[in-house]
Amino acid sequence: MPDYMQSTTAPMLSQFRCISFDQRGVGESVCRDGHYDLSAYLDDIEAIRAHLGVASWHVLGHSWGGLLAQAYVSTYPQVVKSLVLVSSSLGVGRDWKQTKRESFRIEHARAGFSGTLRLYAYGSGLVIPGSIGAWSMRHVMTETWHNYFLDPRSAPDPEPGWLSGSSRIAMIKTDRAISNERPDVLEGASSYEGPVLVLYGAFDIFEDGTEIVRGRFPQALQVTLENSGHVHWLQNPSGYAKTLGDFYEQTLGSC
């Protein structure tokens, strides 16, 4: 998905220089080699760090970005000052399939019969090249976004830039790659010794699978944010800002 951190989370972290990016193949970024495996995504993140001359940084990832953050700290722990996982996807391979299973079950329950019918109807168009596929992708993402809320009918519409920058090709190829990813790519995550915050919402789109991530980081500060689901900056902005602020205040104080 294209970046939305600068318009949502960055304003809550005024004490930091916030660096964010459009991932390969979405938004204003291109994918020149056609690769959407995890190592390609991690190479991109490292290239950004090297290009900006950042020796080490605090890493925050939301949803799918949380999975990238877990893989990144597993591979490059020496450059990560702290790690924040916000409603993170669960993992790769079998854990990725559980991510999809749990989120689909919750989202379909919230959507009801008519919403689920719309989602499958739009989804069928994702395999069609060109403008029809792009149109289908925007509608799939809109339906999915609405289902992040307990009552999809009350949900605000997603940001137009987020929708227009989404890519069905990136989504399909990434899903295929992460489904087949080897489990040991996250092996080093549990041994990361820096400060970690693991945060999920009380009505998030994951169920028991969150224990996979919590168990991967047993030393982490574990938070369940009340009155919030998957998009905390809209559903409980004050609680989200306070949780991040308190964590970073303590983290910076211990540095």
MARZAVO-102242 format. One record per residue (C-alpha): residue in one letter; x, y, z. Coordinates in pm, whole numbers, plus 50000, padded with zeros to 5 digits. Layout:
MARZAVO-102242
doro:a	east:X	north:Y	up:Z;
...
//
This chain:
MARZAVO-102242
doro:m	east:50000	north:50000	up:50000;
doro:p	east:50114	north:50358	up:49948;
doro:d	east:50239	north:50549	up:50248;
doro:y	east:49991	north:50714	up:50484;
doro:m	east:50212	north:50756	up:50790;
doro:q	east:50297	north:51121	up:50723;
doro:s	east:49931	north:51222	up:50739;
doro:t	east:49838	north:51005	up:51039;
doro:t	east:50110	north:50896	up:51280;
doro:a	east:50388	north:51147	up:51205;
doro:p	east:50196	north:51444	up:51354;
doro:m	east:50182	north:51254	up:51684;
doro:l	east:50563	north:51226	up:51693;
doro:s	east:50678	north:51586	up:51666;
doro:q	east:50999	north:51509	up:51855;
doro:f	east:51119	north:51292	up:51567;
doro:r	east:51221	north:51337	up:51209;
doro:c	east:50970	north:51099	up:51051;
doro:i	east:51085	north:50909	up:50742;
doro:s	east:50828	north:50718	up:50541;
doro:f	east:50802	north:50587	up:50189;
doro:d	east:50578	north:50437	up:49923;
doro:q	east:50659	north:50067	up:49902;
doro:r	east:50766	north:49913	up:49574;
doro:g	east:50503	north:49916	up:49304;
doro:v	east:50258	north:50146	up:49485;
doro:g	east:50203	north:50519	up:49511;
doro:e	east:50491	north:50701	up:49344;
doro:s	east:50731	north:50407	up:49372;
doro:v	east:50797	north:50161	up:49092;
doro:c	east:50909	north:49798	up:49097;
doro:r	east:51174	north:49767	up:48827;
doro:d	east:51267	north:49403	up:48881;
doro:g	east:50920	north:49255	up:48937;
doro:h	east:51022	north:49106	up:49272;
doro:y	east:50793	north:49130	up:49574;
doro:d	east:50963	north:48886	up:49810;
doro:l	east:51054	north:48991	up:50162;
doro:s	east:51424	north:49032	up:50088;
doro:a	east:51341	north:49285	up:49815;
doro:y	east:51133	north:49491	up:50057;
doro:l	east:51412	north:49481	up:50317;
doro:d	east:51669	north:49588	up:50057;
doro:d	east:51448	north:49890	up:49982;
doro:i	east:51434	north:49992	up:50348;
doro:e	east:51812	north:49955	up:50384;
doro:a	east:51866	north:50157	up:50066;
doro:i	east:51659	north:50440	up:50214;
doro:r	east:51858	north:50435	up:50538;
doro:a	east:52190	north:50436	up:50353;
doro:h	east:52081	north:50707	up:50110;
doro:l	east:51975	north:50936	up:50395;
doro:g	east:52290	north:50866	up:50593;
doro:v	east:52101	north:50749	up:50901;
doro:a	east:52325	north:50541	up:51127;
doro:s	east:52037	north:50397	up:51332;
doro:w	east:51669	north:50469	up:51371;
doro:h	east:51347	north:50394	up:51555;
doro:v	east:51129	north:50164	up:51344;
doro:l	east:50747	north:50169	up:51347;
doro:g	east:50528	north:49951	up:51129;
doro:h	east:50151	north:49926	up:51101;
doro:s	east:49960	north:49620	up:50971;
doro:w	east:50157	north:49475	up:50676;
doro:g	east:50425	north:49731	up:50762;
doro:g	east:50448	north:49566	up:51103;
doro:l	east:50551	north:49241	up:50935;
doro:l	east:50817	north:49430	up:50738;
doro:a	east:50936	north:49585	up:51065;
doro:q	east:50964	north:49241	up:51227;
doro:a	east:51166	north:49106	up:50935;
doro:y	east:51383	north:49417	up:50929;
doro:v	east:51476	north:49397	up:51298;
doro:s	east:51544	north:49026	up:51253;
doro:t	east:51791	north:49102	up:50973;
doro:y	east:51935	north:49439	up:51080;
doro:p	east:51901	north:49457	up:51460;
doro:q	east:52217	north:49666	up:51495;
doro:v	east:52059	north:49971	up:51328;
doro:v	east:51724	north:49960	up:51512;
doro:k	east:51703	north:50176	up:51826;
doro:s	east:51349	north:50067	up:51911;
doro:l	east:51063	north:49878	up:51749;
doro:v	east:50692	north:49960	up:51749;
doro:l	east:50446	north:49710	up:51598;
doro:v	east:50099	north:49857	up:51550;
doro:s	east:49830	north:49598	up:51466;
doro:s	east:50100	north:49399	up:51292;
doro:s	east:50036	north:49114	up:51052;
doro:l	east:50132	north:48787	up:51218;
doro:g	east:50415	north:48646	up:51010;
doro:v	east:50508	north:48462	up:50692;
doro:g	east:50405	north:48128	up:50543;
doro:r	east:50154	north:47959	up:50773;
doro:d	east:50132	north:48269	up:50994;
doro:w	east:50057	north:48486	up:50690;
doro:k	east:49776	north:48252	up:50594;
doro:q	east:49639	north:48283	up:50948;
doro:t	east:49664	north:48662	up:50915;
doro:k	east:49439	north:48647	up:50611;
doro:r	east:49204	north:48387	up:50760;
doro:e	east:49139	north:48583	up:51080;
doro:s	east:49107	north:48924	up:50914;
doro:f	east:48876	north:48790	up:50643;
doro:r	east:48652	north:48624	up:50901;
doro:i	east:48615	north:48941	up:51108;
doro:e	east:48576	north:49173	up:50810;
doro:h	east:48314	north:48952	up:50645;
doro:a	east:48118	north:48932	up:50970;
doro:r	east:48112	north:49311	up:50991;
doro:a	east:48028	north:49352	up:50625;
doro:g	east:47724	north:49124	up:50641;
doro:f	east:47578	north:48949	up:50340;
doro:s	east:47552	north:49251	up:50109;
doro:g	east:47897	north:49384	up:50197;
doro:t	east:48059	north:49045	up:50147;
doro:l	east:47882	north:49009	up:49814;
doro:r	east:48017	north:49348	up:49704;
doro:l	east:48369	north:49255	up:49815;
doro:y	east:48369	north:48932	up:49614;
doro:a	east:48218	north:49105	up:49314;
doro:y	east:48487	north:49372	up:49313;
doro:g	east:48755	north:49112	up:49388;
doro:s	east:48668	north:48916	up:49078;
doro:g	east:48784	north:49213	up:48872;
doro:l	east:49135	north:49214	up:49016;
doro:v	east:49256	north:48964	up:48755;
doro:i	east:49152	north:49193	up:48468;
doro:p	east:49436	north:49411	up:48335;
doro:g	east:49416	north:49785	up:48285;
doro:s	east:49156	north:50029	up:48408;
doro:i	east:48902	north:49765	up:48513;
doro:g	east:49153	north:49596	up:48741;
doro:a	east:49257	north:49932	up:48888;
doro:w	east:48892	north:50026	up:48945;
doro:s	east:48829	north:49692	up:49115;
doro:m	east:49133	north:49742	up:49339;
doro:r	east:49008	north:50081	up:49459;
doro:h	east:48670	north:49934	up:49545;
doro:v	east:48819	north:49628	up:49718;
doro:m	east:49034	north:49855	up:49932;
doro:t	east:48738	north:50082	up:50013;
doro:e	east:48525	north:49787	up:50127;
doro:t	east:48816	north:49648	up:50331;
doro:w	east:48878	north:49986	up:50493;
doro:h	east:48514	north:50021	up:50596;
doro:n	east:48530	north:49676	up:50756;
doro:y	east:48809	north:49793	up:50987;
doro:f	east:48527	north:49960	up:51183;
doro:l	east:48271	north:49784	up:51401;
doro:d	east:47996	north:49946	up:51195;
doro:p	east:48121	north:49977	up:50836;
doro:r	east:47835	north:50213	up:50753;
doro:s	east:47972	north:50471	up:50997;
doro:a	east:48330	north:50451	up:50869;
doro:p	east:48483	north:50751	up:50694;
doro:d	east:48603	north:50696	up:50340;
doro:p	east:48975	north:50622	up:50298;
doro:e	east:49214	north:50890	up:50175;
doro:p	east:49191	north:50929	up:49794;
doro:g	east:49570	north:50921	up:49759;
doro:w	east:49588	north:50593	up:49946;
doro:l	east:49329	north:50444	up:49713;
doro:s	east:49471	north:50575	up:49387;
doro:g	east:49820	north:50457	up:49477;
doro:s	east:49718	north:50101	up:49563;
doro:s	east:49823	north:49831	up:49317;
doro:r	east:49652	north:49501	up:49248;
doro:i	east:49973	north:49364	up:49096;
doro:a	east:50179	north:49451	up:49404;
doro:m	east:49911	north:49305	up:49632;
doro:i	east:49875	north:48977	up:49442;
doro:k	east:50249	north:48920	up:49394;
doro:t	east:50333	north:49015	up:49752;
doro:d	east:50066	north:48782	up:49888;
doro:r	east:50204	north:48496	up:49680;
doro:a	east:50562	north:48564	up:49788;
doro:i	east:50488	north:48602	up:50160;
doro:s	east:50270	north:48289	up:50159;
doro:n	east:50572	north:48091	up:50035;
doro:e	east:50836	north:48270	up:50244;
doro:r	east:51063	north:48055	up:50462;
doro:p	east:50978	north:48081	up:50835;
doro:d	east:51334	north:48150	up:50947;
doro:v	east:51329	north:48504	up:50806;
doro:l	east:51182	north:48612	up:51142;
doro:e	east:51406	north:48387	up:51348;
doro:g	east:51623	north:48667	up:51483;
doro:a	east:51334	north:48889	up:51592;
doro:s	east:51293	north:48730	up:51936;
doro:s	east:51656	north:48800	up:52024;
doro:y	east:51629	north:49175	up:51958;
doro:e	east:51733	north:49349	up:52280;
doro:g	east:51604	north:49701	up:52223;
doro:p	east:51274	north:49849	up:52349;
doro:v	east:50965	north:49703	up:52181;
doro:l	east:50599	north:49806	up:52186;
doro:v	east:50336	north:49563	up:52054;
doro:l	east:49996	north:49729	up:52019;
doro:y	east:49661	north:49592	up:51899;
doro:g	east:49312	north:49737	up:51920;
doro:a	east:49038	north:49594	up:52138;
doro:f	east:48833	north:49528	up:51822;
doro:d	east:49120	north:49474	up:51578;
doro:i	east:49094	north:49254	up:51268;
doro:f	east:49297	north:48973	up:51426;
doro:e	east:49189	north:48723	up:51690;
doro:d	east:49403	north:48470	up:51879;
doro:g	east:49675	north:48513	up:51618;
doro:t	east:49799	north:48824	up:51796;
doro:e	east:49959	north:48589	up:52047;
doro:i	east:50202	north:48482	up:51774;
doro:v	east:50347	north:48834	up:51763;
doro:r	east:50323	north:48887	up:52138;
doro:g	east:50505	north:48558	up:52191;
doro:r	east:50774	north:48654	up:51942;
doro:f	east:50855	north:48959	up:52157;
doro:p	east:50803	north:48843	up:52517;
doro:q	east:51006	north:49135	up:52653;
doro:a	east:50786	north:49393	up:52478;
doro:l	east:50545	north:49640	up:52631;
doro:q	east:50214	north:49475	up:52538;
doro:v	east:49919	north:49711	up:52490;
doro:t	east:49556	north:49650	up:52395;
doro:l	east:49414	north:49990	up:52303;
doro:e	east:49056	north:50024	up:52421;
doro:n	east:48786	north:50169	up:52195;
doro:s	east:49003	north:50107	up:51891;
doro:g	east:49033	north:49861	up:51607;
doro:h	east:49287	north:49863	up:51325;
doro:v	east:49315	north:50236	up:51247;
doro:h	east:49392	north:50384	up:51588;
doro:w	east:49457	north:50740	up:51467;
doro:l	east:49088	north:50763	up:51378;
doro:q	east:48927	north:50528	up:51630;
doro:n	east:49114	north:50637	up:51944;
doro:p	east:49359	north:50913	up:51846;
doro:s	east:49421	north:51042	up:52197;
doro:g	east:49486	north:50693	up:52336;
doro:y	east:49710	north:50607	up:52043;
doro:a	east:49910	north:50930	up:52074;
doro:k	east:49951	north:50881	up:52449;
doro:t	east:50066	north:50520	up:52411;
doro:l	east:50327	north:50617	up:52151;
doro:g	east:50432	north:50926	up:52345;
doro:d	east:50477	north:50737	up:52672;
doro:f	east:50674	north:50460	up:52501;
doro:y	east:50912	north:50696	up:52323;
doro:e	east:50953	north:50918	up:52628;
doro:q	east:51067	north:50616	up:52827;
doro:t	east:51279	north:50487	up:52536;
doro:l	east:51458	north:50816	up:52482;
doro:g	east:51507	north:50859	up:52855;
doro:s	east:51688	north:50527	up:52876;
doro:c	east:51919	north:50598	up:52583;
//
